[in-house]
Amino acid sequence: MLLHDYLADTARRTPEKTAIIAGHERHSFGTIASHSDRLARELQRCGVRRGDRVAVMLENSVEMVVGLWASLKAGAVFIPLNHGTKADKLAFILADAGVKCLVAPAQLHRRIGEALVEARSVETVIWVGEADEAAGPRLADILAGPHEAPNDPGLIDQDLCFIIYTSGSTGRPKGVMMTHRNIVNNVWSISTYLKNIEDDVVLCVLPLSFDYGLFQVLTGARVGFTVVIERSFAYPYEVLKRIGEFRITGLPGVPTIFATLLQFAPFDGLDLSSLRYLSNTAAPFPPAHIARLRELLPQATIYSMYGLTECTRVSYLDPSLLATKPTSVGRAMPNSETYIVDESGRRCGPGEMGELVVRGTSVMRGYWKRPEETAKTLRDGDLPGEKVLYTGDLFQMDADGDLYFLGRRDDVFKCRGEKVSPKEVESVLYELDELAEAAVIGVADVIDGMAIKAYVVPREGRHLSEQQLRKHCLARLEPRLVPKYFELCSELPKTDSGKITKTVLRKAAGVNP
């Protein structure tokens, strides 16, 4: 099975069903299927063949969705790019991937032109929107033309489906290669454990250039539910009003989104009664936020999940265990397996800290043109001939087999000779009602070698002092875990997906990232 078969099957079954709501415009599965056929045929006319790379650099929009499906139907490998990508990074990705065709906003023609000087593999740019200076085919003209199905490119499920470039903690971004088999499996697995149904209406404020956002569209195509896509979460109250307007049942998010949501509690003027579930991944869900959301939205099931681009999603906690295990991310999702190993490769028992390993169909093919880095991440498993994914993340497992994220291997540091997991400190800080966001890192210190420093952002209109923060930590943490330094900030640096990035904080503090 190929990924775009999900769209074809749903379009045949329910062609008039709304697939995408963008702004106040509705687009049916039948329309998405027809428009992506037209664009796919145009891509083939432009010379795109099986295995060629097509990049789509657009805001969250129906055009981004059409570009996704069209790339796959043409036989290409789809590369989603954030529309805010700067010229130097864009040039690197286009050249690194050997992109043949780019779909991009006409208003960014200058930035695109600057990047194309370095990315000589790009033969065609298909423009979205109007700009006289942007020469080349226009998506609107292509979609207005007669329907013409693309030629069968001869794909099999082992062919590459996506290359998703990770932001990376250091150096240039790496392209994660995922096959059709990988993504078909992951779409099935995720939509199964979330118990998605055709009647779901999912609100996506996550960027479609980020796999978590993209998977809302993919699972929607498999199940046949509607996805309401927003360009951003810049105006959160206006976005949250759409939950009542469209009777949203699913809200996928990251901790920063849910922290913002909680700032509007007790939700006066908002109708959130239709929400059936909330899901969180990309960064740990603070237990204090989980407790508050359960209190405010008792009808909504909360899925606390863990994942990474190299295998999309790894685990989820059975929602019935949330009250007793609020810091756990549960067990492996369907059709995958996880275990923890120490530095010698020995499997860890309950309570032992080690690196999480993932095996299953979910695991990537490797990093595009990075054989050495691939070899460090994909290693021999216990069974002859298999490769398993070493995540680089430190975990513990309890006696029941449920997983607990402790931090990135490079996040954990020693203070006074003892290991410090920043997540433990951050979870305590998030208990403060006045706090919106927190990030903890280790900084160089003459006495301690590495000392604990906490960066905190107060909620809008609320006040926090260093004295208040220190007093709270002293009451809740072992003395060795109480931050030596606190810094109050108006905001914390984030990736395009909304995840707090500590690399910038470490660099500013003079710590080797």
Phi, psi and omega per residue, in radians:
M1 nan 2.477 3.100
L2 -1.851 2.708 -3.037
L3 -1.034 -0.765 -3.086
H4 -1.257 -0.123 2.994
D5 -1.110 -0.523 3.083
Y6 -1.034 -0.808 3.124
L7 -1.122 -0.783 -3.107
A8 -1.067 -0.764 -3.120
D9 -1.114 -0.778 -3.112
T10 -1.211 -0.662 3.117
A11 -1.131 -0.607 3.079
R12 -1.238 -0.672 -3.057
R13 -1.316 -0.779 -3.082
T14 -2.411 1.227 -3.037
P15 -1.096 -0.513 -3.089
E16 -1.552 -0.141 -3.119
K17 -1.163 2.413 3.134
T18 -1.224 2.142 3.100
A19 -1.610 -0.789 -3.032
I20 -2.319 2.337 2.915
I21 -1.999 2.092 3.129
A22 -2.197 2.033 -2.960
G23 1.180 -2.104 3.053
H24 -2.083 0.350 3.109
E25 -1.750 2.327 3.131
R26 -1.809 2.431 -3.123
H27 -2.280 2.125 -3.070
S28 -1.383 2.883 3.064
F29 -1.080 -0.646 3.118
G30 -1.103 -0.723 3.126
T31 -1.167 -0.774 3.119
I32 -1.048 -0.743 3.137
A33 -1.111 -0.768 -3.120
S34 -1.165 -0.800 -3.131
H35 -1.135 -0.676 3.135
S36 -1.226 -0.508 3.003
D37 -1.052 -0.844 -3.118
R38 -1.030 -0.822 -3.114
L39 -1.183 -0.659 3.119
A40 -1.075 -0.735 3.125
R41 -1.132 -0.656 3.102
E42 -1.145 -0.715 3.091
L43 -1.025 -0.738 3.118
Q44 -1.145 -0.660 3.073
R45 -1.108 -0.492 3.112
C46 -1.443 0.065 3.057
G47 1.760 0.077 -3.136
V48 -1.275 2.239 3.131
R49 -2.209 3.044 -3.112
R50 -0.916 2.250 3.091
G51 1.576 -0.245 3.057
D52 -1.172 2.718 -3.114
R53 -1.769 2.313 3.061
V54 -2.114 2.172 3.119
A55 -1.804 2.427 3.083
V56 -2.152 2.060 -3.040
M57 -2.070 1.456 -3.070
L58 -2.405 2.791 2.978
E59 -1.181 2.946 3.004
N60 -0.993 2.055 -3.044
S61 -2.913 2.890 3.077
V62 -1.168 -0.503 3.098
E63 -1.114 -0.627 3.083
M64 -1.116 -0.721 3.135
V65 -1.132 -0.791 3.115
V66 -1.078 -0.710 3.116
G67 -1.082 -0.664 3.082
L68 -1.026 -1.003 -3.047
W69 -1.170 -0.628 -3.138
A70 -1.135 -0.708 3.134
S71 -1.021 -0.778 -3.107
L72 -1.200 -0.742 -3.137
K73 -1.105 -0.543 3.116
A74 -1.318 -0.156 -3.118
G75 1.645 0.087 -3.063
A76 -1.490 2.952 3.000
V77 -1.691 2.122 -3.052
F78 -1.463 2.279 3.083
I79 -2.118 1.855 3.105
P80 -1.422 2.353 -3.140
L81 -2.247 2.434 3.072
N82 -1.180 2.364 -3.080
H83 -1.142 -0.292 3.124
G84 -1.550 0.062 -3.117
T85 -1.025 2.256 -3.115
K86 -1.330 2.844 -2.978
A87 -1.038 -0.726 -3.080
D88 -1.187 -0.739 3.114
K89 -1.194 -0.699 3.114
L90 -1.057 -0.796 3.134
A91 -1.049 -0.724 -3.139
F92 -1.089 -0.845 -3.083
I93 -1.134 -0.794 3.140
L94 -1.042 -0.745 -3.138
A95 -1.272 -0.722 -3.114
D96 -1.077 -0.756 -3.113
A97 -1.443 -0.210 -3.072
G98 1.098 0.782 -3.076
V99 -1.095 2.337 -3.126
K100 -1.649 -0.617 -3.115
C101 -2.396 2.457 -3.131
L102 -2.164 2.320 3.006
V103 -1.878 2.121 -2.959
A104 -2.613 2.820 3.139
P105 -1.255 2.355 -3.136
A106 -1.100 -0.573 -3.111
Q107 -1.183 -0.210 3.117
L108 -1.790 0.404 -3.022
H109 -1.054 -0.559 3.136
R110 -1.181 -0.794 3.121
R111 -1.097 -0.746 3.134
I112 -1.090 -0.786 3.140
G113 -1.047 -0.691 3.111
E114 -1.101 -0.739 -3.137
A115 -1.174 -0.635 -3.063
L116 -1.216 -0.301 3.058
V117 -1.052 -0.636 -3.139
E118 -1.618 -0.460 -3.059
A119 -1.760 1.421 -2.999
R120 -1.408 -0.107 3.119
S121 -1.286 -0.381 -3.069
V122 -1.259 2.058 -3.113
E123 -1.720 -0.484 -3.067
T124 -2.437 2.398 2.960
V125 -2.051 2.184 3.053
I126 -1.779 2.117 -2.977
W127 -1.641 2.466 3.073
V128 -1.944 2.157 -3.082
G129 1.666 -3.072 -3.047
E130 -1.956 2.328 2.977
A131 -2.870 2.064 -3.048
D132 -1.051 -0.541 -3.068
E133 -1.328 -0.262 -3.098
A134 -1.533 1.846 -3.101
A135 -1.603 2.344 3.110
G136 2.433 3.118 -3.107
P137 -1.130 2.592 -3.139
R138 -1.919 2.368 -3.130
L139 -1.053 -0.695 -3.116
A140 -1.036 -0.697 3.130
D141 -1.165 -0.692 -3.130
I142 -1.109 -0.777 -3.085
L143 -1.260 -0.405 3.131
A144 -1.440 -0.181 -3.102
G145 -1.346 3.087 -3.139
P146 -1.154 2.628 3.130
H147 -1.234 2.302 3.093
E148 -2.534 2.099 -3.113
A149 -1.267 2.539 3.111
P150 -1.244 2.756 3.028
N151 -1.215 2.588 3.103
D152 -1.199 2.029 -3.094
P153 -1.392 -0.101 3.094
G154 1.386 0.549 -3.121
L155 -1.249 2.645 2.901
I156 -2.192 2.940 -2.990
D157 -1.226 -0.153 3.074
Q158 -1.508 -0.164 3.100
D159 -1.214 2.658 3.114
L160 -1.160 2.462 3.137
C161 -1.873 -0.939 -3.132
F162 -2.223 2.684 2.736
I163 -2.186 2.001 -3.136
I164 -1.914 2.112 -3.111
Y165 -1.476 2.189 3.125
T166 -1.457 2.620 3.120
S167 -1.151 -0.602 3.100
G168 1.264 2.471 3.124
S169 -1.411 -0.484 3.105
T170 -2.483 2.714 3.016
G171 1.206 -2.882 -3.103
R172 -1.275 2.650 3.086
P173 -1.139 2.641 -3.140
K174 -1.939 2.499 3.125
G175 -1.584 2.038 3.113
V176 -1.510 2.102 -3.100
M177 -1.601 2.163 3.108
M178 -2.175 2.306 3.129
T179 -1.502 2.929 3.030
H180 -1.013 -0.687 3.139
R181 -1.084 -0.760 3.087
N182 -0.957 -0.939 -2.983
I183 -1.274 -0.686 3.072
V184 -1.014 -0.793 3.107
N185 -1.043 -0.804 -3.053
N186 -1.203 -0.648 3.082
V187 -1.100 -0.794 3.101
W188 -1.051 -0.830 -3.054
S189 -1.112 -0.822 -3.087
I190 -1.170 -0.798 -3.120
S191 -1.187 -0.417 3.097
T192 -1.261 -0.881 -3.082
Y193 -1.299 -0.405 3.041
L194 -1.413 -0.126 3.110
K195 1.016 0.718 3.120
N196 -1.139 2.529 3.117
I197 -2.325 2.889 -3.101
E198 -1.036 -0.513 -3.098
D199 -1.380 -0.094 3.116
D200 -1.136 2.576 2.989
V201 -2.275 1.960 -2.990
V202 -1.864 2.269 3.108
L203 -1.612 2.103 -3.125
C204 -1.983 1.839 3.022
V205 -1.785 -0.052 3.115
L206 -1.356 2.521 -3.141
P207 -1.120 2.400 3.104
L208 -1.267 -0.128 3.027
S209 -1.424 -0.080 -3.102
F210 -1.936 2.352 -2.988
D211 -1.044 -0.539 3.125
Y212 -1.119 -0.732 3.078
G213 -1.215 -0.784 -3.114
L214 -1.018 -0.643 -3.086
F215 -1.217 -0.292 3.034
Q216 -1.165 -0.714 3.095
V217 -1.187 -0.714 -3.091
L218 -1.188 -0.783 3.115
T219 -1.190 -0.575 3.062
G220 -1.054 -0.699 3.131
A221 -1.180 -0.662 3.141
R222 -1.183 -0.828 -3.013
V223 -1.480 -0.567 -3.094
G224 1.674 0.418 3.097
F225 -1.661 2.982 -3.089
T226 -1.659 2.404 3.063
V227 -1.988 2.180 3.059
V228 -1.700 1.954 -3.075
I229 -1.792 2.354 3.081
E230 -1.979 2.551 -3.118
R231 -1.152 -0.562 -3.134
S232 -2.904 -3.094 3.079
F233 -1.992 0.493 -3.075
A234 -1.158 -0.551 3.111
Y235 -2.066 1.332 -2.932
P236 -1.044 -0.674 -3.092
Y237 -1.113 -0.728 3.127
E238 -1.130 -0.671 3.111
V239 -1.155 -0.756 -3.102
L240 -1.156 -0.459 3.080
K241 -1.102 -0.435 -3.126
R242 -1.248 -0.308 3.077
I243 -1.072 -0.784 3.083
G244 -1.269 -0.672 -3.086
E245 -1.084 -0.750 -3.077
F246 -1.860 0.131 -3.131
R247 0.923 0.996 -3.130
I248 -1.121 2.363 3.112
T249 -1.864 -0.425 -3.096
G250 -2.239 2.328 3.109
L251 -2.240 1.690 3.023
P252 -1.402 2.438 -3.118
G253 -2.718 -3.125 3.026
V254 -2.133 2.896 -3.054
P255 -0.927 -0.626 -3.131
T256 -1.153 -0.588 3.096
I257 -1.187 -0.784 -3.118
F258 -1.234 -0.544 3.045
A259 -1.105 -0.697 3.094
T260 -1.160 -0.745 3.107
L261 -0.986 -0.750 -3.098
L262 -1.175 -0.377 3.110
Q263 -1.182 -0.311 3.132
F264 -1.647 -0.025 3.106
A265 -1.040 2.469 0.161
P266 -1.542 0.522 2.993
F267 1.167 0.645 3.069
D268 -1.059 2.296 3.128
G269 1.440 -0.024 3.126
L270 -1.988 2.361 3.063
D271 -1.847 1.801 -3.118
L272 -1.907 0.280 -3.010
S273 -1.196 -0.344 -3.097
S274 -1.407 -0.245 -3.063
L275 -1.076 2.155 3.093
R276 -1.693 -0.601 3.127
Y277 -2.639 2.692 2.967
L278 -2.123 2.492 3.082
S279 -2.302 2.508 -3.118
N280 -2.312 2.350 2.958
T281 -2.678 -2.944 -3.108
A282 1.433 -0.622 3.094
A283 -2.702 2.723 -3.087
P284 -1.058 2.498 3.123
F285 -1.510 1.972 -3.141
P286 -1.025 2.265 -3.132
P287 -0.971 -0.605 3.131
A288 -1.103 -0.632 3.115
H289 -1.251 -0.657 3.084
I290 -1.040 -0.832 -3.105
A291 -1.069 -0.730 -3.118
R292 -1.184 -0.717 3.131
L293 -1.165 -0.666 3.108
R294 -1.120 -0.604 3.130
E295 -1.250 -0.736 -3.052
L296 -1.408 -0.536 -3.083
L297 -2.220 1.172 -3.027
P298 -1.121 -0.362 -3.121
Q299 -1.427 -0.201 -3.040
A300 -1.700 2.226 3.040
T301 -1.357 2.373 -3.121
I302 -1.892 2.192 3.080
Y303 -1.867 1.962 3.068
S304 -1.650 2.048 -2.960
M305 -2.189 2.914 3.044
Y306 -2.399 2.423 3.107
G307 -2.784 3.045 3.017
L308 -2.697 2.736 -3.000
T309 -0.987 -0.590 -3.061
E310 -1.155 -0.195 3.048
C311 -2.649 0.288 3.102
T312 1.198 -1.246 -3.127
R313 -2.416 2.598 -3.097
V314 -2.003 -0.868 -2.983
S315 -2.615 2.879 3.019
Y316 -2.598 2.638 3.113
L317 -1.583 2.293 3.003
D318 -0.952 2.070 -3.057
P319 -0.969 -0.423 3.132
S320 -1.206 -0.267 -3.128
L321 -1.705 0.030 -3.022
L322 -1.065 -0.648 -3.105
A323 -1.189 -0.620 -3.082
T324 -1.651 -0.362 -3.112
K325 -2.331 1.038 -3.034
P326 -1.157 -0.320 -3.128
T327 -1.689 0.019 -3.099
S328 -1.580 2.630 3.004
V329 -1.912 0.319 2.930
G330 1.304 -2.483 -3.035
R331 -2.145 2.999 -3.083
A332 -1.001 2.492 3.096
M333 -1.226 2.900 -3.106
P334 -0.928 2.463 3.106
N335 1.152 0.565 3.011
S336 -2.590 2.930 -3.112
E337 -2.435 2.556 3.097
T338 -2.293 2.634 2.969
Y339 -2.718 2.943 -3.047
I340 -2.074 2.375 3.122
V341 -2.196 2.632 3.054
D342 -1.508 -3.027 -3.039
E343 -1.164 -0.336 3.117
S344 -1.616 -0.023 -3.130
G345 1.593 0.013 3.118
R346 -1.299 2.411 3.107
R347 -1.187 2.349 -3.090
C348 -1.527 2.581 3.048
G349 -1.604 -3.138 3.132
P350 -0.955 2.350 3.090
G351 1.477 -0.142 3.139
E352 -1.594 2.440 3.139
M353 -1.568 2.399 3.082
G354 -2.909 -3.031 -3.108
E355 -1.551 2.383 3.139
L356 -1.377 2.363 3.107
V357 -2.078 2.430 -3.119
V358 -2.140 2.357 3.013
R359 -2.258 2.539 3.127
G360 2.559 3.095 -3.138
T361 -1.153 -0.307 -3.118
S362 -1.227 -0.345 -2.969
V363 -1.317 2.383 -3.081
M364 -0.994 2.838 2.997
R365 -1.244 -0.596 -3.112
G366 2.639 -3.029 3.073
Y367 -1.624 2.311 -3.109
W368 -1.008 2.077 3.087
K369 0.966 0.556 3.111
R370 -2.287 1.172 -3.063
P371 -1.082 -0.636 -3.121
E372 -1.198 -0.762 3.124
E373 -1.211 -0.590 3.058
T374 -1.070 -0.757 -3.107
A375 -1.125 -0.503 3.113
K376 -1.293 -0.513 -3.048
T377 -1.694 -0.717 3.078
L378 -1.726 1.947 -3.061
R379 -2.159 2.938 3.130
D380 -1.081 2.366 3.071
G381 -1.617 -2.954 -3.119
D382 -1.266 -0.519 -3.123
L383 -1.602 2.433 -3.109
P384 -0.978 2.283 3.047
G385 1.525 -0.159 -3.098
E386 -1.612 2.674 3.032
K387 -2.034 2.434 3.129
V388 -2.163 2.775 -3.048
L389 -1.705 2.082 3.002
Y390 -1.576 1.990 -2.923
T391 -1.347 -0.407 -3.025
G392 1.395 0.087 -3.131
D393 -1.886 2.447 -3.121
L394 -1.626 2.344 -3.067
F395 -2.394 2.840 2.854
Q396 -2.215 2.800 3.093
M397 -2.214 2.460 3.094
D398 -1.566 -3.120 -3.065
A399 -1.132 -0.385 3.127
D400 -1.487 -0.185 -3.106
G401 1.676 0.115 3.113
D402 -1.460 2.520 -3.011
L403 -1.659 2.603 3.106
Y404 -2.324 2.068 3.130
F405 -1.322 2.246 3.133
L406 -1.846 -0.435 3.110
G407 2.537 2.916 3.006
R408 -1.127 2.609 3.129
R409 -0.977 -0.640 -3.132
D410 -1.482 -0.047 3.053
D411 -1.456 -0.655 -3.075
V412 -1.248 2.345 -3.127
F413 -2.458 2.916 3.133
K414 -1.786 2.316 3.044
C415 -2.176 2.128 -3.076
R416 0.967 0.625 3.060
G417 1.475 -0.058 -3.125
E418 -2.029 2.517 -3.120
K419 -1.227 2.437 3.114
V420 -2.087 2.216 3.014
S421 -1.738 1.910 -3.110
P422 -0.936 -0.574 -3.098
K423 -1.039 -0.649 -3.136
E424 -1.076 -0.725 3.140
V425 -1.245 -0.744 -3.131
E426 -1.073 -0.688 -3.134
S427 -1.060 -0.670 3.112
V428 -1.213 -0.724 3.123
L429 -1.073 -0.658 -3.115
Y430 -1.186 -0.185 3.078
E431 -1.224 -0.359 3.136
L432 -1.274 2.174 -3.099
D433 -1.143 -0.445 -3.089
E434 -1.392 -0.156 -3.008
L435 -1.718 2.363 3.104
A436 -1.705 -0.806 -3.081
E437 -2.510 2.691 3.109
A438 -2.607 2.586 3.039
A439 -2.541 2.342 -3.100
V440 -2.082 2.323 3.079
I441 -2.364 2.952 2.996
G442 -1.697 2.358 3.124
V443 -2.168 2.664 -3.129
A444 -1.071 2.414 -3.113
D445 -2.540 2.339 -3.075
V446 -1.065 -0.691 -3.056
I447 -1.495 -0.874 -3.009
D448 -1.601 -0.104 -3.039
G449 1.416 -1.164 2.976
M450 -2.210 2.295 3.128
A451 -2.021 2.762 -3.113
I452 -1.517 2.222 3.078
K453 -2.186 2.309 -3.141
A454 -1.967 2.214 3.006
Y455 -1.745 2.199 -3.073
V456 -2.268 2.519 3.096
V457 -2.062 2.061 3.090
P458 -1.233 2.687 3.009
R459 -1.129 2.661 -3.135
E460 -1.012 2.216 3.119
G461 1.441 0.029 -3.138
R462 -1.920 2.793 -3.083
H463 -2.077 2.410 3.023
L464 -2.328 2.499 3.083
S465 -2.155 2.770 3.089
E466 -1.052 -0.664 3.127
Q467 -1.076 -0.757 3.137
Q468 -1.130 -0.742 3.130
L469 -1.119 -0.774 -3.114
R470 -1.148 -0.727 -3.141
K471 -1.080 -0.754 3.136
H472 -1.095 -0.780 -3.120
C473 -1.157 -0.695 3.119
L474 -1.071 -0.574 -3.116
A475 -1.384 -0.332 -2.991
R476 -2.079 -0.231 -3.058
L477 -2.165 2.736 2.957
E478 -1.064 2.569 -3.108
P479 -0.915 -0.619 -3.087
R480 -1.208 -0.311 -3.113
L481 -1.718 -0.054 3.116
V482 -1.291 2.161 -3.125
P483 -0.967 2.420 3.064
K484 -1.385 -0.531 -3.105
Y485 -2.230 2.483 3.015
F486 -2.190 2.458 3.046
E487 -2.315 2.109 3.109
L488 -1.468 2.284 -3.067
C489 -2.251 2.757 3.052
S490 -1.467 -0.430 3.095
E491 -2.819 2.867 3.087
L492 -2.018 2.579 3.138
P493 -1.153 2.481 -3.089
K494 -2.380 2.730 3.014
T495 -1.362 3.062 3.112
D496 -1.044 -0.473 -3.111
S497 -1.504 -0.001 3.105
G498 1.603 0.119 3.135
K499 -1.493 2.311 3.103
I500 -1.080 2.255 -3.141
T501 -1.884 2.064 -3.091
K502 -1.450 -0.234 3.136
T503 -1.024 -0.739 3.136
V504 -1.137 -0.707 3.133
L505 -1.131 -0.750 3.134
R506 -1.105 -0.739 -3.135
K507 -1.090 -0.757 3.125
A508 -1.122 -0.530 -3.136
A509 -1.528 0.030 3.114
G510 1.363 0.398 -3.139
V511 -1.759 2.396 3.105
N512 -1.069 2.043 -3.094
P513 -1.197 nan nan
